[in-house]
Amino acid sequence: EKELSTLYERLQRIIDTIDATIILSKKTLVSMLNPAAQSNWKLTVDQPLPQELQALSTGFHKEYPIHNRQYDIRCTPIKDFGLLSVSCLITDFEFIS
């Protein structure tokens, strides 16, 4: 049990340093997320997944527009865990003149 706990802590530290947003959701509710997702999407656990992400099909969505920004987003179902959504901000049109 201690080894499993140590592995979990190490994995969590790694996930927490990733700049891409990582969101795991089940039935449209957020069940797990990294700090980047908390900051970029203003989410916490047990909140509904944003409508823009709920609308996406499984797969890769290149330069997907959401609120004057473009994201590369990958949505992957994970059996017994829900939907994993990983996104990277590509372009922020608010800062382009």
C-alpha positions in Angstrom: 0.0 0.0 0.0 2.8 2.4 0.8 4.4 1.8 -2.6 1.1 2.5 -4.3 0.7 5.7 -2.4 4.3 6.8 -3.3 3.6 6.1 -7.0 0.4 8.1 -6.8 2.1 11.0 -5.3 4.9 11.0 -7.9 2.4 10.7 -10.7 0.3 13.6 -9.3 3.5 15.8 -9.1 4.2 15.1 -12.7 0.6 15.8 -13.8 0.6 19.0 -11.8 3.6 20.4 -13.7 2.1 19.9 -17.2 1.1 23.1 -18.9 -1.6 21.5 -21.0 -5.0 21.3 -19.4 -6.0 17.8 -18.3 -9.6 17.1 -17.4 -11.2 13.7 -16.6 -15.0 13.8 -16.6 -17.7 11.3 -16.1 -21.3 12.0 -17.3 -20.3 15.6 -18.0 -19.0 16.2 -14.4 -15.4 16.9 -13.8 -13.9 14.1 -11.7 -10.2 15.0 -11.9 -8.1 17.9 -13.3 -4.6 19.4 -13.1 -3.8 23.0 -12.0 -3.6 24.2 -15.6 -7.2 23.1 -16.1 -8.3 24.8 -12.9 -6.6 28.0 -13.9 -7.5 28.1 -17.7 -11.0 26.7 -17.5 -11.9 28.0 -14.0 -13.0 24.5 -12.9 -13.1 22.4 -9.8 -14.0 18.8 -9.2 -17.7 18.0 -9.4 -18.5 21.0 -11.7 -20.0 20.4 -15.1 -17.6 20.2 -18.0 -17.9 23.4 -20.0 -20.5 23.2 -22.8 -17.8 23.8 -25.4 -16.0 20.6 -24.3 -19.2 18.6 -23.9 -20.0 19.2 -27.5 -16.8 17.6 -28.8 -16.6 14.1 -30.2 -13.9 11.6 -29.4 -10.7 12.3 -31.3 -8.4 15.2 -32.1 -9.7 18.7 -32.7 -7.0 21.0 -34.3 -7.3 24.7 -33.8 -10.8 24.4 -32.3 -12.2 27.9 -31.7 -13.6 28.7 -28.2 -14.2 32.3 -27.0 -11.8 34.1 -29.3 -9.1 31.5 -28.7 -8.0 28.4 -30.6 -7.1 25.1 -28.9 -5.7 21.8 -29.9 -7.9 19.3 -28.0 -7.8 15.6 -27.8 -10.8 13.7 -26.3 -10.3 10.1 -25.3 -12.7 7.8 -23.6 -11.1 5.7 -20.8 -13.1 2.6 -19.8 -14.5 2.8 -16.3 -13.1 6.4 -15.8 -14.9 8.6 -18.2 -13.6 11.1 -20.8 -10.1 12.5 -20.8 -9.8 15.9 -22.4 -6.3 17.3 -23.0 -6.1 20.8 -24.5 -3.4 23.3 -25.4 -4.0 27.0 -26.1 -2.7 27.7 -29.6 -3.9 31.3 -30.4 -5.5 34.0 -28.3 -7.2 36.5 -30.7 -7.6 39.1 -27.9 -3.9 39.7 -28.0 -3.5 39.9 -31.8 -3.8 43.3 -33.3 
